Every structure is written in C-alpha cells, then in structure tokens.
C-alpha cells in the first residue's frame, strides 16, 4: 500500500495497512499507526508519531521544524492521536526544548491551511476550522471548536467545550463552556447548543450560566467574581473546571462584551 513514487525512509516505522500515496515524503524518525492514510504530496517529518486510522491530506506538513529562533535542532516530537484528520496544506510544528513535543489528540479535525505551532497541546475531539493560526505554547482543551481564520496569541488557552467565533483575534484565555464574540474577542454566552449535543443536562447548563453571571457581575473584578461563586454557587464538576482554569490562566481570561449574559 506504499506507492513506488512515494519517498519513504527505510528506517521509518509504518504499521500494517498504512497507505502512502504517490509523491508523499516520510522521513527517518517517523512512526505511523495501522490504517493511517498519507495522501499525495504530504510530508511527514522527523519526530512524527502518528496514531491509528488517521488521514493526512495532500500538501500537509506534519512535524516540521519549529518557527522559533531559539530552536537549536534538539530532538523533539509531534504526537498525533487516533482517528485524526489533517486537511490540505495544514502545518504542524514539532516541539522545542520548552516542552519537547507538540500534541494533537484523537478524533481531531484540522481543516485546510491551519497552522499549529511548536509546543502546543490540542485535546481530543477538537475542530480547528480553515486557516486557524495557533501560535506556540498554546493549549486547546477537549471538545473545543475554533472558528475559521481565528488567530491565537502564543501561550493562550481555550477551555473544554468552548467555541471561538470565526475571525477572532484571541489574546486572552477562553474559559470552559464559553462562546465568544469576534471583534473584539470577548465572552458572549455559554455554549449551550454544543453542551446539549454532548449530553449536558439542563440543570448542568443552568449551573454553568449562573457561574458566569456571578463571575462577570457588573462592578466586580475577576477575583471578586470568583469569591462570589465560591460562596454562592453549589459545588459541581463544572464549577471546579471553570475556577481551576481561571486560577491557572497565565494571560487572564476574556471579558464579556455585553452587559447581559445568556
């Protein structure tokens, strides 16, 4: 299942049923799991660790050298989970000495012309729409959706089940379950439709809404909002997920662009 017109290094490790089409390039330090398809003109560079049943479309470059002037050729990796799809001309850079790896989870859809830079971590079941640009050291948690042409500043985080509007310029962290506006990029509401699709109950969604209303009360800063939530919202996994995310935020979280939250 390897085309005679493909260039595959003899020391690359390809499992059974891997398909490599004409003019694809697979370098030496590469491991690819069974059932994965590497399409024509895709390039899988040193350090790639690709899981099972993935599809890498034409022109994609996986595990390319980081676009980081501090990179000194250290041995690093790009780890991609199972059942992930990387569409045309997407580029994923391997890690640097900071984290030594870039990680893309399982069941992820990375659409055309997306760039995921060095030392990023993208969780499971995420969608990065066309032309999303993710700078280095970013974290995108499970089930997050990033709208097309969004640009994400380095060291930013997007929480689980969040949805970032297409065309956003994201310079702060997006907390879990949030839905953002485009310009300026701010908190719009809770991602209720996405949460219902993923099995969250009406009670859980109402609880998340109350948490964000408490966090963004008029006249309160984030610290005061967190204190109010701790004292007034009953304990739940969703409450802890949100507060832990905010506590660990390096760049600060986005703020609402409307007075009313829904």
Helices and strands as residue ranges (DSSP letters): E 7-8, E 13-14, E 19-20, E 25-26, E 31-32, E 37-38, E 43-44, E 48-50, E 55-56, E 61-64, E 77-80, E 85-86, E 91-93, E 101-104, E 109-110, E 115-116, E 121-122, E 127-128, E 133-134, E 139-140, E 145-146, E 151-152, E 157-158, E 163-164, E 169-170, E 178-180, E 187-190, H 192-197, H 202-215, H 222-232, H 237-247
